[in-house]
Amino acid sequence: MTTITNIAEALGISAATVSRAMNNSRLVGPELTARIREKGEELGYKKRVIRRHRGRAILSIKLILPHHAEPERSLFYDLPSLIEGIRVGFRECSINLLCETASSKYKPFPHKKGGDTSGFIFAFNRPSEAVLKELDAIGTPYVILNRRIEGLPCVASENAKGMADIAAHLAQRNPSLKPAFVTLDGMGQIGEERLEGFAAACRSLGVPFDAEKDSFSFAGISSITGERVKNITVGHNALVCANDIIGTVVLTELDRLGIEIPSQVAVTGFDDSPVRKLSRPLLTTVSMPLAELAAAAASSLKKHIIEHLPNEEIIQIPGKLLVGESS
């Protein structure tokens, strides 16, 4: 049987260099890697698939978090819950968790030794095509958290079900429900999924709702003013907000306007984010089971790294309706 040592002797290089090349290390240049693999094929080398012993494996995992121009947008998730969930998913392994910030110029391997990174978790952001191409070229596993992208390994909340629960809750409490959907520019796929889910639920329940006419988007949190909120309440008796941050600000503006909640206007949010605990009255929301999502993402990534199992599925985890005083 041909071994790494045989290839190294044939090329006059070290066995360690051959091993690195066969494991896609960036410490070995592409030309030398190609020569090593070509010689391996010539000699009949067969790479053995060895499962790392879970209890002894020490994995280097990069957690890529989004950077927001508006700092308040980072309030929609609890960072300790995210980290704890990841550690639960890797509970049979020891991990070095490295946190980095996403950007349009993000490089997954800024240094040569970055090729030794075991896997990536992109949380609340979608990696660029250039980043995905580089990861696939190196063969480094990754998973995307809180996004649902066909053909890529993702773990996400069931946004459609959460919005359906909100619609059913509001319709049950008000037979004459006339809802409006309130969101922010730049929410992207998450905002679209929640709007589509709410619109579909309204159609199913027979609740009048037009996704274009009854949907209102603000440029940012600071642009959610009392005057604009008051205009939305004309003809609407429920404001369904795309997340808890929007919902909490809307509650504040309605209070300033002297509009009674929920007798005149009901308000809901989404995510059960930390800021919700500060809302008065307490905001009705749907939980984003962050620790569970993170654990599922980490577990999926671990199977790919250690057991070499394919990792291209989309895992969706439902949240729970949490009824507050706002509805």
N, C-alpha and C positions, 0 to 999 in steps of 0.2 A: 504494500500500500504506500502510495506517495504521500510524503509528509511535508510540512512547512520547511523543515530542515533541508529536505532534498531540493526544494525550489531555491532556497537561500544559497546552498552550495553551488547549484548550477549557474546562478547569476553573480556569485561572489559578493553577496550582501548578507546582512544579519537576519536571523530567523525572526527577530522582533520586528524588523521592517516589513517582512513578508506578512506577518500576522496583522500588523496595522493596516496594510493595504487590503488584505482580505476582509477586514472589518470596517472598511470605509473611513479610516482615520484621515483627518485633514493634515496630519503630520507628514504624510507621504504625498508627493505631487502627483498630478494626473498622468503624466507620461510614464513615471516609474510604476505607478499602480497598474497601468495598462500592460507594461512589460511583464510584471509579476504575474498577472492573471493569464496572460498569453502563455507564459512558460508553464504555469500550473495546468492549463488545459493540455498543453503538449505532453506533459508528464503523466496526465491522467489523475490529477489531484481532485479529490472530492471533499468539499467542506462538510464537516460534521455539524449537525444542528445540536447544540448542547444547551439544555435548559439550565439557566443559572439557579443555584439553590436559593430559594426565596429568603431564607433566614440569613444568608451570608451576602446577598447582593447589596451593593451600595450604589444607588442610582443618582445621577445628576439630572434634575428636572428643572427646566426653565418655565416659570409662570409669567406670561406676558399680559400685562394689564393695560387698559386704555388710558390715553392722556386726553383730558377734557379741557377745552379753552375756558369753559365755565365750571369752576370748582364744585359748585353745588350738585352737578350731575354725578359726582362720585359718591353721593350720599345714598344712592339707590341700592347698595349692597353692603353687607357686613364683611369686611376683610378677614377678621378672625375666623368667622364661620367658613369662609372659602378655604383658608389655609388648613383648618382642622379637618374639613371634608376631604381635602387632598391627602392628608396624612392617614386618614382612616382607609381610603382607597388603596394606599400603599402599606397598609399595616403589617404585612408580612416581610416588608423590606425596610432597609434603612435608606433614607433619601437626603440628598443635599438639595434644598429648594432655593433656587435663585430667581429673584423677581426683577423683571425688566419692564420698560415702558414702550408701548407700541408707537410707531410714527410712520409717516410715508417713506422715511429713509431707513426703516428698521432693517438690520442685518442679523440673521440668526447666528452667524458664526463670524463675529468681528475679529477673532484671533484664530490662529491655527489650532490651538488646543480646544477651541470650541467644538471641534469635531468629535470630542469625547462626550458631549452632552447626550444623555440617554433618551430624552424625549422632551416635547414641548406641550404646554397647555396654554392655549390662547383664550383668555377669559374676557367676555363682553366685547370682543373685537374680532374682526375677520382678517386673517392674514392676507397680504397681497399675493397676486399670482406669482410675482418674482420670488417671494419668500417660500411659497409652496413648492415652486420648481426647484429651489435650492435644497429644501428638505428632502424632496423625492429623489434628487440626484445623489445625495449622500446616503439616503436610506434611513433617515432618522424619523422615528414615529412621532405623531402629534395627535392632539384632539382639540376640538373647538368647543368651548363652553358657552352656552346661552345663545347659540346661533344654530339655525337649521339649514344646511346647505347640502343639496343632493350630491351624492358621490363622495362626500368627505365625512370623516369620523366626527360626529357631533353629539353633544348632550345638551338638551334644551328643555325649557318649560313648555307645557302644552298650553300655549297662549289662547288658542281657539276655545278650548274647554273652559279655561278660566273666564273668558269673556261671556261664554254661554251661561255660566253660573251667575255672573253679575246681572245679565239681562233677565234671567228667570227670577232672580231675587227682586229686582226692581219692578218687574211686571206683576209679581204676586202682591206686592204692597201698594201698587197704584195701577188700577185697571185702565186709567186714562194716561198712561205713560207716554211722554213725548221727549225722548232723550236727545242729547247732543254729545258728540265725541270731541274731547279736547286733547290736543297733543302738541308736541314741539317739533319744529323743523329739525331735521338731522337725526331723528330716531331710527330712520332706515327700516330694515326688515322687521324689527320688533314692533315698531309703530304700525307698519302695514299689516302684520299678522293680527295684531289686536283689533285694528279697525275692521278687517275682513271677518274676523271671528265674531265681533259684536254685530256686524251687519247681517251675517248669516243667521245668528241666533234671533235677531229681531224678525227676520222673515219667517223663521220657523214658528215664532210665537204670535205672529200677526201684529207686531208692534210697528207703527209707522216710523221709518228711519231711512233717510236718503244719505248714502255714504259721502256724497259730494256736498249737498246743501246743508246737512246737519253735522258736518265735521269742521272743526276750527283749529288751525295750527298757529302757534306763536313762534316768533323768531328765537326767543329765549325766555328764561324765568322772569327777567326784569320787565319784559313786555306784557306780562299778564297783569293788567291794570284793572281797577274797579270799573272804570267806564266800559272797557271791552267785555269784561265778565257780565256786566249788567245787560249789555246788548245781546249776549248769548242767551240769557235767561228769558228774553222776550220770545215767547212761543215754545220754550223748553222748560220742563219741570224736573229734569235730571241731567247732571253733567257727569258723563263717564270719562274720567281722566286716564290717559295712557299709562301713567305711573303715579306713585304716591307723592313725589315731589310736586308735580303739577296739582294733584288733588289737595295737598296741604296749603299751597298758595291760593288756590281757588276758594278754599274754606275761609281763609283770612280775608280775602277781598269781599266775599259775600257778607261776612260779619260786619265789615266796615260800612257796607251798603245798608245794613239793617234788614237783610233778607233772612227769614227764618229757615233753619235747616233742621230736619228735612221736610217740614210741613209745606214750605213754598217750593224749595228746590232740594233734591237729594243729590249727594255727591259721592262718587266712588273713585278709588285709585287702583293700583296694581303693584305687586312685588312684596308687600309687607316689609318695606325698607325701614332702616332705623329712624328716619325722619317722621314716619307715621306716628310713632309714640308721642310726638310733640303736638300732633293735630288736636284741635278742639273745635267741635266735638270730634271724638275718635273716628277716624276715617274707615269706611268699609273698603275692604281690599281683597285681593287674592294672593296667597303666599307664594313666593318663589322659593321652593325648598332648596336653598343654596347649598347647605351642607350635603344633602342627598345628591344634588346635581354634581357637586365637586367630587364626592366619593365615587360616583358612577363613572365620571370622566377619568379619574385616577386609576380605577380598577380596569377600565377598558385599555388604557395606555399600558398598564403593567402587564396585561396579557400579551400585548403586542411585543413589548420589550423582552419579556422573559420567556414566554412560550411560543413566540413567533406566530401568533394567531392573526388572521386578517382583521383589519380594524377600519371598516368603511361604512359601518351602519350608523343610523341616526337613532339615538335613544331619547325618548320624550318622557318626562316625568310630570304628572299633574300636581298643581298646587291645591290649596284648600280655600274655600270662601270664608273670609273672616268678617262677620257682620259687626259693624261699629254703629255709633250713634248718628252718623251722617246720612243714613238711608232708612 
